[in-house]
């Protein structure tokens, strides 16, 4: 896409495409990894203006920032048709006055700069002369300039390439990297090759003397015929073997972020076209074709995760002038970008455009943008963030202890049930199910969707999973806690109407009961005795236990009160039913319990409920879990919480200590949850 920019107005933007011939590309072979389970948390106390308007600049935009070898930060950006740089020696808290890098002259603006520190610590700035006084004598081009004193002065200007003199056949957005052998590669969007079409390619020039001289003929490294590849941002991956660059690709309607890749061994021997396996859609979660998501920028953390930013209109008016900055996290191969965050919180009628990210030596992520959100003109702002590991995201969880290993299951996917394992309840590994992380897979037992609320138990040397699917209850069997759990005859259990949330309870007299929830004028908890072989319930024994009648159980006073997620244990000949109340989307979702002298009731609700709640844990949506004992025989309750204070899903998994205690005025032991022990669960890579 091409955007015509007037001086002192908005930013500039374009793309490039073409194809070549030669030997077949060496395909970069990479296993498709699961989505990264980390997200960026932005520190709003670090929000800082970077640009200066002291000289009357009405437009500052398209900033790129790097950390130099002396730990200082240097930013380069457009300033009303000029290129300037600023420097910070305190990690962005304060910034120097602007230093001129390249000045506009003779009807030509200097625009869209990028900056690279080379191995000899000299600085290479690349930028794009763009005529605003259109004439055949003034052409679009790619230039470079160097600094040998950390950005204080700039010289050795070189003109690398010239395209046409009109916007329809210009060149745009240069960006460079240096390879391990010292070669510098400069990429840019180029439509100068297409005078009779609106096509654009990504072209590349090479230098082997730190940017003093360059190859003369651009190599076309990326091209989708009939379309416009644009805004390349190259990156040498940490593995030292692959070059990737992010582009915006309009192959399917509006622009989207794509990743182009090549091995260093192949080193762009031929063009990556539309059908190449070295071209891939960047985002794990597809954005609707008509939604704009362009101007990507790409960097990598020392720990391997890749960070991609782009300007997008998801959730906003679908016009570029209303786009804001999005940041997503990818794996160490620049794939599967997800966990979207928005660094700058801006009004709906403002924008964050031509953004970039940089990664500091301590893995701090800095988001940099051009925004009109804080004044009536475009300015450069920055904010810092850190990559934070997401907790395990299993809702309605259960933990099963077997032979010294804990197994964690829960609601996570319409494909079945994942399982994680741990030896100490602190460091978790997974998902580790026998079928790509899944312990139960759709198609091998009852259900096509809505795989919810599993419970795993062992009976006569076999493992069983009771679960919900299609709002019915089923039981599958396995010879391992890791699965695969299957049914010889695919079927659900008997019952009338919709029923969910099974819990199988083995009583001390040899009888077995299934507690479950029926969707009947609310979510109501029922119990049925099971057949001796556990193949089904005995329908005529089904009896209602409890429903949502108390104020804490229906804080929104809905017409459909909810009690669900039952777990039953026997303590000193008294039956305790732990359950959750309120809709799971309600921030007041909480846990209470009731007691009975019989597994069939009647049940008396504990007056001190809820024992687990938002007020006690400071997390929204606490509930629907399972009570279990650890290796030392201590009770613990595993449950889920809302993802955050403003978002329900994906729900996070946590554990809290529970114990029986004496209470004045109460003849029976009461069940207490110690809120000080609550912890979210993490995989081993980031266990806390």
LUMPA-103400 format. One line per field, with one value per residue (C-alpha): x, y, z; residue number from 1. Coordinates in nm, 3 decimals, always signed. Example, Ala and Ser with C-alpha at 12.3 -4.5 7.8 and 13.67 -1.06 7.14 Angstrom:
BEGIN
u (+1.230, +1.367) $
v (-0.450, -0.106) $
w (+0.780, +0.714) $
resi (1, 2) $
This chain:
BEGIN
u (+0.000, +0.108, +0.017, +0.089, +0.219, +0.219, +0.490, +0.401, +0.118, +0.088, +0.340, +0.447, +0.406, +0.455, +0.559, +0.752, +0.741, +0.899, +1.026, +1.344, +1.493, +1.778, +1.811, +1.517, +1.498, +1.625, +1.312, +1.371, +1.247, +1.091, +0.847, +0.524, +0.532, +0.236, +0.154, +0.384, +0.241, +0.381, +0.256, +0.400, +0.308, +0.351, +0.474, +0.273, +0.503, +0.764, +0.546, +0.772, +0.784, +1.098, +1.069, +1.120, +0.915, +1.148, +1.228, +0.862, +0.830, +0.466, +0.521, +0.749, +0.707, +0.842, +1.089, +1.335, +1.539, +1.845, +2.067, +2.433, +2.734, +2.781, +2.423, +2.292, +1.977, +1.964, +1.640, +1.610, +1.292, +1.133, +1.088, +0.890, +1.073, +1.415, +1.583, +1.708, +1.848, +1.823, +2.013, +1.948, +2.212, +1.956, +1.760, +1.498, +1.419, +1.557, +1.655, +1.906, +1.823, +1.782, +2.090, +2.048, +2.110, +1.971, +1.793, +1.514, +1.620, +1.519, +1.160, +1.252, +1.162, +1.388, +1.170, +1.122, +1.468, +1.620, +1.937, +2.191, +2.504, +2.768, +3.031, +3.292, +3.047, +2.993, +2.627, +2.451, +2.138, +1.925, +1.640, +1.416, +1.428, +1.067, +0.986, +0.699, +0.755, +0.697, +0.934, +1.129, +1.444, +1.354, +1.337, +1.250, +1.560, +1.742, +2.031, +2.262, +2.476, +2.726, +2.833, +3.163, +3.104, +2.788, +2.548, +2.691, +2.780, +2.686, +2.876, +2.963, +2.622, +2.562, +2.284, +2.220, +1.920, +1.681, +1.328, +1.082, +0.974, +0.604, +0.444, +0.317, +0.673, +0.871, +1.073, +1.025, +1.112, +1.478, +1.596, +1.927, +2.095, +2.455, +2.533, +2.793, +3.045, +3.011, +2.792, +2.531, +2.198, +1.964, +1.603, +1.346, +1.004, +1.035, +0.773, +1.020, +1.023, +0.649, +0.569, +0.250, +0.102, +0.043, +0.277, +0.563, +0.846, +1.101, +1.447, +1.785, +2.135, +2.459, +2.771, +3.091, +3.272, +3.038, +2.814, +3.068, +2.998, +2.703, +2.599, +2.448, +2.156, +1.887, +1.801, +1.429, +1.386, +1.008, +0.722, +0.355, +0.249, -0.026, +0.007, +0.226, +0.476, +0.595, +0.765, +1.036, +1.204, +1.489, +1.614, +1.893, +1.751, +1.942, +2.016, +2.252, +2.122, +1.812, +1.727, +1.365, +1.191, +0.843, +0.636, +0.284, +0.118, -0.212, -0.250, -0.593, -0.763, -0.634, -0.269, -0.161, +0.177, +0.368, +0.712, +0.956, +1.245, +1.561, +1.858, +2.194, +2.317, +2.062, +2.098, +1.819, +1.937, +1.584, +1.273, +1.017, +0.693, +0.329, +0.344, +0.676, +0.686, +0.923, +0.631, +0.388, +0.106, +0.251, -0.042, -0.159, -0.510, -0.630, -0.768, -1.067, -0.951, -1.109, -0.944, -0.629, -0.313, +0.002, +0.345, +0.499, +0.824, +1.024, +1.277, +1.396, +1.465, +1.783, +1.561, +1.444, +1.093, +1.026, +0.827, +0.617, +0.442, +0.198, -0.065, -0.414, -0.778, -0.915, -1.181, -1.159, -1.291, -1.142, -0.944, -0.568, -0.600, -0.763, -0.518, -0.335, -0.016, -0.047, +0.232, +0.231, +0.476, +0.616, +0.843, +1.219, +1.160, +0.938, +0.624, +0.290, +0.260, -0.016, -0.086, -0.177, -0.129, -0.175, +0.113, -0.050, -0.402, -0.545, -0.890, -1.093, -1.041, -0.660, -0.388, -0.052, +0.127, +0.464, +0.559, +0.863, +1.000, +1.348, +1.486, +1.736, +2.023, +1.821, +1.531, +1.322, +1.092, +1.050, +0.752, +0.794, +0.516, +0.408, +0.087, -0.143, -0.303, -0.124, -0.139, -0.288, +0.011, +0.217, +0.489, +0.723, +0.641, +0.786, +0.684, +0.866, +0.738, +0.852, +0.767, +0.568, +0.488, +0.116, -0.019, -0.145, -0.485, -0.714, -1.065, -1.270, -0.944, -0.882, -0.561, -0.506, -0.212, -0.077, +0.253, +0.413, +0.313, +0.042, -0.166, -0.358, -0.655, -0.917, -1.131, -0.908, -1.007, -1.287, -1.034, -1.039, -0.852, -0.490, -0.289, +0.012, +0.231, +0.438, +0.629, +0.591, +0.284, +0.523, +0.695, +0.463, +0.546, +0.310, +0.083, +0.208, -0.091, -0.023, -0.189, -0.011, -0.056, -0.415, -0.516, -0.857, -0.911, -1.237, -1.341, -1.207, -1.489, -1.823, -1.855, -1.806, -1.766, -1.789, -1.532, -1.567, -1.490, -1.303, -1.244, -0.989, -0.993, -0.843, -1.056, -0.940, -0.603, -0.761, -0.788, -1.117, -1.214, -1.564, -1.630, -1.881, -1.924, -2.220, -2.377, -2.393, -2.177, -1.952, -1.681, -1.371, -1.103, -0.723, -0.427, -0.234, -0.312, -0.165, -0.426, -0.541, -0.880, -1.121, -1.460, -1.517, -1.876, -1.903, -2.195, -2.301, -2.449, -2.820, -3.011, -3.287, -3.204, -2.872, -2.627, -2.268, -1.986, -1.959, -1.789, -1.762, -1.753, -1.659, -1.821, -1.675, -1.966, -1.874, -2.139, -2.048, -2.229, -2.211, -2.271, -2.351, -2.531, -2.861, -2.954, -3.307, -3.436, -3.076, -2.768, -2.870, -2.658, -2.794, -2.668, -2.728, -2.611, -2.397, -2.416, -2.169, -1.958, -1.965, -2.099, -2.391, -2.604, -2.920, -3.169, -3.437, -3.195, -3.137, -3.205, -3.156, -2.898, -2.877, -2.953, -2.861, -3.084, -2.854, -2.746, -2.379, -2.482, -2.661, -2.507, -2.649, -3.000, -3.051, -3.343, -3.097, -2.911, -2.600, -2.453, -2.201, -1.866, -1.940, -1.671, -1.762, -1.547, -1.624, -1.475, -1.559, -1.871, -1.996, -2.024, -1.890, -1.994, -1.772, -1.936, -1.922, -2.196, -2.281, -2.222, -1.853, -1.829, -1.937, -1.645, -1.822, -1.794, -1.698, -1.673, -1.877, -1.980, -2.266, -2.275, -2.496, -2.516, -2.591, -2.445, -2.802, -2.871, -3.046, -2.766, -2.709, -2.516, -2.232, -2.324, -1.966, -1.964, -1.809, -1.474, -1.298, -1.394, -1.278, -1.281, -1.042, -0.803, -0.817, -0.873, -1.197, -1.397, -1.245, -1.396, -1.497, -1.222, -1.152, -1.036, -0.741, -0.471, -0.100, +0.171, +0.164, -0.212, -0.287, -0.597, -0.564, -0.819, -0.733, -0.952, -0.958, -0.968, -1.049, -0.761, -0.752, -0.965, -1.117, -1.104, -1.255, -1.072, -0.840, -0.895, -0.590, -0.530, -0.430, -0.407, -0.498, -0.445, -0.760, -0.798, -1.058, -1.076, -1.285, -1.519, -1.684, -2.052, -2.019, -2.030, -1.874, -1.539, -1.547, -1.358, -1.122, -0.918, -0.596, -0.590, -0.223, -0.129, -0.300, -0.065, -0.118, +0.040, +0.314, +0.503, +0.860, +1.018, +0.880, +0.768, +0.749) $
v (+0.000, +0.353, +0.656, +1.003, +1.222, +1.598, +1.786, +1.862, +1.609, +1.237, +0.957, +0.774, +0.416, +0.169, -0.178, -0.383, -0.704, -0.906, -1.249, -1.398, -1.719, -1.940, -2.256, -2.368, -2.218, -2.428, -2.462, -2.377, -2.686, -2.602, -2.799, -2.613, -2.533, -2.463, -2.102, -1.923, -1.906, -1.566, -1.212, -0.864, -0.660, -0.288, -0.056, +0.262, +0.449, +0.435, +0.612, +0.887, +1.135, +1.088, +1.352, +1.724, +2.003, +2.278, +2.384, +2.405, +2.053, +1.981, +1.616, +1.362, +0.999, +0.664, +0.617, +0.329, +0.276, +0.066, +0.012, +0.078, -0.114, +0.147, +0.077, +0.415, +0.435, +0.603, +0.683, +0.803, +0.951, +1.186, +1.548, +1.759, +1.624, +1.587, +1.288, +1.344, +1.132, +1.166, +0.986, +0.874, +0.774, +0.680, +0.411, +0.648, +0.859, +1.169, +1.244, +1.474, +1.753, +1.631, +1.590, +1.635, +1.321, +1.422, +1.742, +1.797, +1.995, +2.087, +1.962, +1.630, +1.508, +1.264, +0.991, +0.647, +0.598, +0.294, +0.257, -0.025, -0.050, -0.245, -0.481, -0.202, +0.011, +0.260, +0.350, +0.303, +0.512, +0.431, +0.645, +0.727, +1.054, +1.125, +1.412, +1.635, +1.878, +1.623, +1.654, +1.407, +1.562, +1.449, +1.075, +0.840, +0.669, +0.480, +0.653, +0.576, +0.784, +0.686, +0.803, +0.713, +0.896, +0.738, +0.956, +1.300, +1.365, +1.201, +1.176, +0.947, +0.979, +0.723, +0.700, +0.327, +0.317, +0.541, +0.452, +0.674, +1.026, +0.953, +0.777, +0.503, +0.395, +0.483, +0.290, +0.284, +0.180, +0.065, -0.156, -0.340, -0.625, -0.747, -1.118, -1.310, -1.285, -0.905, -0.870, -0.595, -0.655, -0.362, -0.443, -0.204, -0.197, -0.136, -0.056, +0.107, -0.218, -0.196, +0.112, -0.038, -0.209, -0.150, -0.433, -0.408, -0.633, -0.651, -0.580, -0.618, -0.470, -0.599, -0.438, -0.608, -0.301, -0.184, +0.014, +0.222, +0.054, -0.152, -0.390, -0.201, -0.420, -0.495, -0.861, -0.937, -1.149, -1.145, -1.097, -1.192, -1.141, -0.886, -0.767, -0.548, -0.692, -0.402, -0.253, -0.518, -0.552, -0.809, -1.012, -1.266, -1.528, -1.626, -1.966, -1.788, -1.997, -1.816, -1.471, -1.367, -1.045, -0.922, -0.764, -0.644, -0.859, -0.773, -1.107, -1.157, -0.817, -0.587, -0.595, -0.855, -0.936, -1.214, -1.364, -1.433, -1.663, -1.804, -1.997, -1.821, -2.111, -2.027, -1.650, -1.547, -1.749, -1.717, -1.516, -1.615, -1.604, -1.641, -2.022, -2.064, -2.248, -1.972, -1.726, -1.764, -1.575, -1.443, -1.454, -1.772, -1.625, -1.522, -1.169, -1.120, -1.050, -0.706, -0.582, -0.376, -0.494, -0.347, -0.194, -0.486, -0.470, -0.767, -0.832, -1.124, -1.166, -1.329, -1.604, -1.684, -1.545, -1.316, -0.993, -0.862, -0.526, -0.395, -0.125, -0.273, -0.178, -0.481, -0.349, -0.001, +0.183, -0.009, +0.281, +0.319, +0.664, +0.499, +0.205, +0.145, -0.048, -0.422, -0.645, -1.024, -1.288, -1.565, -1.864, -1.878, -1.938, -1.630, -1.838, -1.866, -1.506, -1.464, -1.318, -0.980, -0.670, -0.297, -0.088, +0.254, +0.320, +0.580, +0.725, +0.575, +0.882, +0.881, +0.654, +0.488, +0.450, +0.344, +0.176, -0.033, -0.238, -0.280, -0.529, -0.407, -0.615, -0.712, -0.830, -0.521, -0.462, -0.101, -0.010, +0.308, +0.477, +0.790, +0.910, +1.208, +1.077, +1.316, +1.638, +1.776, +1.664, +1.351, +1.285, +0.996, +0.813, +0.504, +0.259, -0.036, -0.387, -0.730, -1.075, -1.256, -1.626, -1.704, -1.945, -2.282, -2.217, -2.504, -2.423, -2.661, -2.834, -3.158, -3.310, -3.684, -3.831, -4.164, -4.336, -4.015, -3.801, -3.539, -3.516, -3.197, -3.199, -2.939, -2.764, -2.627, -2.729, -2.861, -3.122, -3.303, -3.274, -3.175, -3.317, -3.173, -3.353, -3.257, -3.424, -3.137, -2.927, -2.639, -2.715, -2.849, -3.012, -3.024, -3.074, -3.435, -3.640, -3.938, -3.771, -3.438, -3.335, -3.458, -3.738, -3.768, -3.685, -3.610, -3.905, -4.174, -4.132, -3.956, -3.591, -3.345, -3.019, -2.866, -3.091, -2.968, -3.052, -3.384, -3.605, -3.889, -4.184, -4.531, -4.843, -5.204, -5.109, -4.907, -4.532, -4.363, -4.014, -3.885, -3.572, -3.350, -3.321, -3.196, -3.112, -3.481, -3.698, -3.982, -4.206, -4.319, -4.570, -4.586, -4.787, -4.465, -4.128, -3.977, -4.152, -4.218, -4.235, -4.416, -4.586, -4.928, -4.822, -4.449, -4.326, -4.093, -4.198, -4.225, -3.922, -3.683, -3.343, -3.164, -3.275, -3.167, -3.158, -3.523, -3.629, -4.000, -4.069, -4.406, -4.446, -4.655, -4.902, -5.003, -4.801, -4.550, -4.227, -3.974, -3.613, -3.396, -3.084, -3.072, -2.766, -2.732, -2.384, -2.306, -2.520, -2.761, -3.031, -3.387, -3.729, -4.075, -4.412, -4.596, -4.954, -5.194, -5.207, -4.824, -4.850, -4.615, -4.448, -4.598, -4.340, -4.409, -4.314, -3.962, -3.694, -3.319, -3.200, -2.821, -2.517, -2.151, -1.988, -1.778, -1.419, -1.509, -1.781, -1.538, -1.194, -1.074, -1.194, -1.374, -1.597, -1.884, -1.938, -2.151, -2.413, -2.643, -2.819, -3.056, -3.246, -3.476, -3.619, -3.802, -3.678, -3.824, -3.992, -3.661, -3.590, -3.258, -3.125, -2.847, -2.653, -2.326, -2.070, -1.784, -1.789, -1.861, -1.529, -1.341, -1.192, -1.318, -1.683, -1.846, -2.170, -2.287, -2.620, -2.814, -3.117, -3.422, -3.740, -3.931, -3.921, -3.867, -3.571, -3.370, -3.112, -2.824, -2.530, -2.393, -2.049, -1.925, -1.978, -1.879, -2.009, -1.914, -1.585, -1.272, -1.081, -1.329, -1.407, -1.075, -1.269, -1.256, -1.570, -1.809, -2.156, -2.482, -2.715, -3.032, -3.124, -3.364, -3.476, -3.428, -3.686, -3.593, -3.634, -3.261, -3.131, -2.886, -2.738, -2.680, -2.428, -2.162, -1.783, -1.529, -1.439, -1.084, -0.817, -0.733, -1.063, -1.402, -1.637, -1.811, -1.893, -1.950, -2.250, -2.228, -2.423, -2.329, -2.518, -2.644, -2.798, -2.908, -2.703, -2.657, -2.359, -2.220, -2.304, -2.568, -2.934, -3.051, -2.965, -2.675, -2.661, -2.364, -2.235, -2.051, -1.757, -1.689, -2.018, -1.954, -1.985, -1.994, -2.288, -2.252, -2.484, -2.567, -2.307, -2.031, -2.198, -1.947) $
w (+0.000, -0.076, +0.135, +0.000, +0.279, +0.283, +0.467, +0.830, +0.806, +0.858, +0.805, +0.491, +0.398, +0.109, -0.008, -0.265, -0.482, -0.768, -0.857, -0.987, -1.109, -1.005, -0.803, -0.597, -0.248, +0.035, +0.246, +0.610, +0.790, +1.124, +1.338, +1.405, +1.773, +1.994, +2.067, +2.308, +2.661, +2.748, +2.712, +2.746, +3.053, +2.989, +3.263, +3.225, +3.461, +3.181, +2.923, +2.787, +2.501, +2.290, +2.016, +2.043, +1.886, +2.006, +1.651, +1.555, +1.415, +1.338, +1.252, +1.420, +1.321, +1.203, +1.489, +1.528, +1.844, +1.930, +2.233, +2.157, +2.286, +2.563, +2.685, +2.568, +2.356, +2.017, +1.831, +1.475, +1.326, +1.075, +1.184, +0.939, +0.634, +0.801, +0.962, +1.317, +1.598, +1.975, +2.247, +2.605, +2.860, +3.127, +2.941, +2.807, +3.112, +2.937, +2.579, +2.415, +2.174, +1.815, +1.596, +1.221, +1.019, +0.677, +0.582, +0.331, +0.027, -0.326, -0.304, -0.143, +0.209, +0.390, +0.540, +0.699, +0.855, +1.019, +1.226, +1.273, +1.487, +1.295, +1.433, +1.432, +1.640, +1.360, +1.296, +0.965, +0.900, +0.598, +0.474, +0.181, -0.018, -0.121, -0.360, -0.255, -0.542, -0.817, -1.113, -1.331, -1.187, -0.833, -0.775, -0.495, -0.362, -0.089, +0.089, +0.377, +0.607, +0.878, +1.221, +1.387, +1.716, +1.852, +1.656, +1.732, +1.367, +1.037, +0.706, +0.412, +0.251, -0.026, -0.283, -0.322, -0.554, -0.743, -0.856, -1.040, -0.961, -0.886, -0.595, -0.823, -0.908, -0.597, -0.341, +0.031, +0.389, +0.398, +0.685, +0.733, +0.920, +0.945, +0.909, +1.114, +0.827, +0.824, +0.516, +0.550, +0.379, +0.317, +0.233, +0.089, -0.076, -0.448, -0.710, -0.944, -1.145, -1.220, -1.426, -1.570, -1.261, -0.892, -0.791, -0.546, -0.432, -0.156, -0.293, -0.124, -0.165, -0.009, +0.137, +0.248, +0.382, +0.660, +0.429, +0.236, -0.100, -0.217, -0.491, -0.783, -0.890, -0.630, -0.577, -0.557, -0.244, -0.203, -0.449, -0.467, -0.829, -0.868, -0.508, -0.287, -0.040, +0.172, +0.477, +0.533, +0.872, +0.870, +1.164, +1.202, +1.436, +1.748, +1.596, +1.355, +1.066, +0.944, +0.814, +0.850, +0.769, +0.846, +0.571, +0.519, +0.251, +0.082, -0.093, +0.065, +0.076, +0.352, +0.460, +0.715, +0.877, +0.703, +0.772, +0.488, +0.572, +0.420, +0.548, +0.553, +0.342, +0.070, +0.127, -0.111, -0.409, -0.547, -0.476, -0.214, -0.410, -0.307, -0.298, -0.121, +0.209, +0.320, +0.324, +0.615, +0.782, +1.106, +1.347, +1.522, +1.544, +1.200, +1.158, +0.930, +0.573, +0.553, +0.874, +0.826, +1.006, +0.848, +0.910, +1.106, +1.302, +1.431, +1.708, +1.925, +2.296, +2.423, +2.565, +2.211, +2.193, +1.898, +1.927, +1.639, +1.637, +1.379, +1.342, +1.336, +1.348, +1.536, +1.771, +1.615, +1.310, +1.017, +0.872, +0.901, +1.057, +1.360, +1.394, +1.718, +1.797, +1.862, +1.997, +1.971, +2.095, +1.875, +1.926, +1.862, +1.490, +1.442, +1.412, +1.592, +1.708, +1.965, +2.313, +2.166, +2.379, +2.322, +2.461, +2.425, +2.547, +2.312, +2.230, +1.947, +1.729, +1.763, +1.624, +1.686, +1.352, +1.205, +1.529, +1.620, +1.907, +2.044, +2.296, +2.553, +2.687, +2.996, +2.775, +2.844, +2.548, +2.434, +2.219, +2.014, +1.820, +1.633, +1.795, +1.810, +2.130, +2.366, +2.162, +1.841, +1.633, +1.576, +1.837, +1.923, +2.246, +2.412, +2.682, +2.840, +2.900, +3.014, +2.886, +3.153, +3.155, +3.142, +3.403, +3.290, +3.135, +3.234, +3.353, +3.573, +3.672, +3.858, +3.997, +4.024, +4.225, +4.105, +4.189, +4.315, +4.016, +4.003, +3.686, +3.605, +3.367, +3.279, +3.021, +2.746, +2.396, +2.176, +2.063, +2.399, +2.729, +2.790, +3.080, +3.266, +3.519, +3.822, +4.102, +4.350, +4.250, +4.174, +3.844, +3.577, +3.247, +2.957, +2.796, +2.803, +2.689, +2.465, +2.164, +2.100, +2.461, +2.486, +2.721, +2.554, +2.188, +2.014, +1.801, +2.034, +2.284, +2.312, +2.215, +1.932, +2.128, +2.473, +2.644, +3.002, +3.362, +3.362, +3.666, +3.662, +3.902, +3.927, +3.968, +3.952, +3.797, +3.518, +3.480, +3.405, +3.301, +3.368, +3.166, +2.990, +2.613, +2.411, +2.750, +2.838, +3.064, +2.950, +3.095, +2.903, +3.001, +2.972, +3.098, +3.179, +3.336, +3.018, +2.806, +2.553, +2.725, +2.491, +2.482, +2.329, +2.265, +2.206, +2.415, +2.694, +3.028, +3.089, +3.203, +3.118, +2.968, +2.970, +3.239, +3.306, +3.567, +3.679, +4.002, +4.088, +4.464, +4.614, +4.957, +5.236, +5.219, +4.864, +4.685, +4.415, +4.336, +4.058, +4.151, +3.853, +3.737, +3.551, +3.348, +3.481, +3.574, +3.662, +3.719, +3.995, +4.157, +4.157, +4.267, +4.122, +4.247, +3.992, +3.876, +4.033, +3.716, +3.689, +3.334, +3.400, +3.664, +3.814, +3.693, +3.949, +4.229, +4.092, +4.350, +4.366, +4.621, +4.610, +4.396, +4.408, +4.669, +4.889, +4.812, +4.763, +4.515, +4.281, +4.320, +3.989, +4.085, +3.755, +3.660, +3.612, +3.942, +3.915, +4.147, +3.980, +3.991, +4.283, +4.472, +4.762, +5.042, +5.364, +5.691, +6.033, +5.888, +5.750, +5.379, +5.252, +4.911, +4.779, +4.495, +4.301, +4.256, +4.016, +3.642, +3.571, +3.386, +3.698, +3.892, +4.208, +4.102, +4.433, +4.630, +4.924, +5.074, +5.228, +5.459, +5.498, +5.702, +5.382, +5.030, +4.908, +5.138, +5.263, +5.249, +5.489, +5.346, +5.557, +5.688, +5.645, +5.268, +5.038, +5.161, +4.835, +4.671, +4.496, +4.823, +4.982, +4.695, +4.503, +4.181, +3.984, +3.906, +4.160, +4.152, +3.986, +4.090, +4.279, +4.627, +4.645, +4.890, +4.833, +4.905, +5.274, +5.301, +5.314, +5.140, +4.854, +4.618, +4.251, +4.069, +3.801, +3.806, +3.541, +3.311, +3.443, +3.605, +3.267, +3.077, +3.164, +2.927, +2.898, +3.263, +3.483, +3.706, +4.072, +4.400, +4.756, +5.084, +5.255, +5.600, +5.853, +6.170, +6.481, +6.495, +6.805, +6.812, +6.541, +6.640, +6.316, +6.166, +5.922, +5.596, +5.567, +5.272, +5.354, +5.111, +5.187, +5.016, +4.684, +4.384, +4.011, +3.829, +3.568, +3.341, +3.443, +3.214, +3.432, +3.754, +4.034) $
resi (1, 2, 3, 4, 5, 6, 7, 8, 9, 10, 11, 12, 13, 14, 15, 16, 17, 18, 19, 20, 21, 22, 23, 24, 25, 26, 27, 28, 29, 30, 31, 32, 33, 34, 35, 36, 37, 38, 39, 40, 41, 42, 43, 44, 45, 46, 47, 48, 49, 50, 51, 52, 53, 54, 55, 56, 57, 58, 59, 60, 61, 62, 63, 64, 65, 66, 67, 68, 69, 70, 71, 72, 73, 74, 75, 76, 77, 78, 79, 80, 81, 82, 83, 84, 85, 86, 87, 88, 89, 90, 91, 92, 93, 94, 95, 96, 97, 98, 99, 100, 101, 102, 103, 104, 105, 106, 107, 108, 109, 110, 111, 112, 113, 114, 115, 116, 117, 118, 119, 120, 121, 122, 123, 124, 125, 126, 127, 128, 129, 130, 131, 132, 133, 134, 135, 136, 137, 138, 139, 140, 141, 142, 143, 144, 145, 146, 147, 148, 149, 150, 151, 152, 153, 154, 155, 156, 157, 158, 159, 160, 161, 162, 163, 164, 165, 166, 167, 168, 169, 170, 171, 172, 173, 174, 175, 176, 177, 178, 179, 180, 181, 182, 183, 184, 185, 186, 187, 188, 189, 190, 191, 192, 193, 194, 195, 196, 197, 198, 199, 200, 201, 202, 203, 204, 205, 206, 207, 208, 209, 210, 211, 212, 213, 214, 215, 216, 217, 218, 219, 220, 221, 222, 223, 224, 225, 226, 227, 228, 229, 230, 231, 232, 233, 234, 235, 236, 237, 238, 239, 240, 241, 242, 243, 244, 245, 246, 247, 248, 249, 250, 251, 252, 253, 254, 255, 256, 257, 258, 259, 260, 261, 262, 263, 264, 265, 266, 267, 268, 269, 270, 271, 272, 273, 274, 275, 276, 277, 278, 279, 280, 281, 282, 283, 284, 285, 286, 287, 288, 289, 290, 291, 292, 293, 294, 295, 296, 297, 298, 299, 300, 301, 302, 303, 304, 305, 306, 307, 308, 309, 310, 311, 312, 313, 314, 315, 316, 317, 318, 319, 320, 321, 322, 323, 324, 325, 326, 327, 328, 329, 330, 331, 332, 333, 334, 335, 336, 337, 338, 339, 340, 341, 342, 343, 344, 345, 346, 347, 348, 349, 350, 351, 352, 353, 354, 355, 356, 357, 358, 359, 360, 361, 362, 363, 364, 365, 366, 367, 368, 369, 370, 371, 372, 373, 374, 375, 376, 377, 378, 379, 380, 381, 382, 383, 384, 385, 386, 387, 388, 389, 390, 391, 392, 393, 394, 395, 396, 397, 398, 399, 400, 401, 402, 403, 404, 405, 406, 407, 408, 409, 410, 411, 412, 413, 414, 415, 416, 417, 418, 419, 420, 421, 422, 423, 424, 425, 426, 427, 428, 429, 430, 431, 432, 433, 434, 435, 436, 437, 438, 439, 440, 441, 442, 443, 444, 445, 446, 447, 448, 449, 450, 451, 452, 453, 454, 455, 456, 457, 458, 459, 460, 461, 462, 463, 464, 465, 466, 467, 468, 469, 470, 471, 472, 473, 474, 475, 476, 477, 478, 479, 480, 481, 482, 483, 484, 485, 486, 487, 488, 489, 490, 491, 492, 493, 494, 495, 496, 497, 498, 499, 500, 501, 502, 503, 504, 505, 506, 507, 508, 509, 510, 511, 512, 513, 514, 515, 516, 517, 518, 519, 520, 521, 522, 523, 524, 525, 526, 527, 528, 529, 530, 531, 532, 533, 534, 535, 536, 537, 538, 539, 540, 541, 542, 543, 544, 545, 546, 547, 548, 549, 550, 551, 552, 553, 554, 555, 556, 557, 558, 559, 560, 561, 562, 563, 564, 565, 566, 567, 568, 569, 570, 571, 572, 573, 574, 575, 576, 577, 578, 579, 580, 581, 582, 583, 584, 585, 586, 587, 588, 589, 590, 591, 592, 593, 594, 595, 596, 597, 598, 599, 600, 601, 602, 603, 604, 605, 606, 607, 608, 609, 610, 611, 612, 613, 614, 615, 616, 617, 618, 619, 620, 621, 622, 623, 624, 625, 626, 627, 628, 629, 630, 631, 632, 633, 634, 635, 636, 637, 638, 639, 640, 641, 642, 643, 644, 645, 646, 647, 648, 649, 650, 651, 652, 653, 654, 655, 656, 657, 658, 659, 660, 661, 662, 663, 664, 665, 666, 667, 668, 669, 670, 671, 672, 673, 674, 675, 676, 677, 678, 679, 680, 681, 682, 683, 684, 685, 686, 687, 688) $
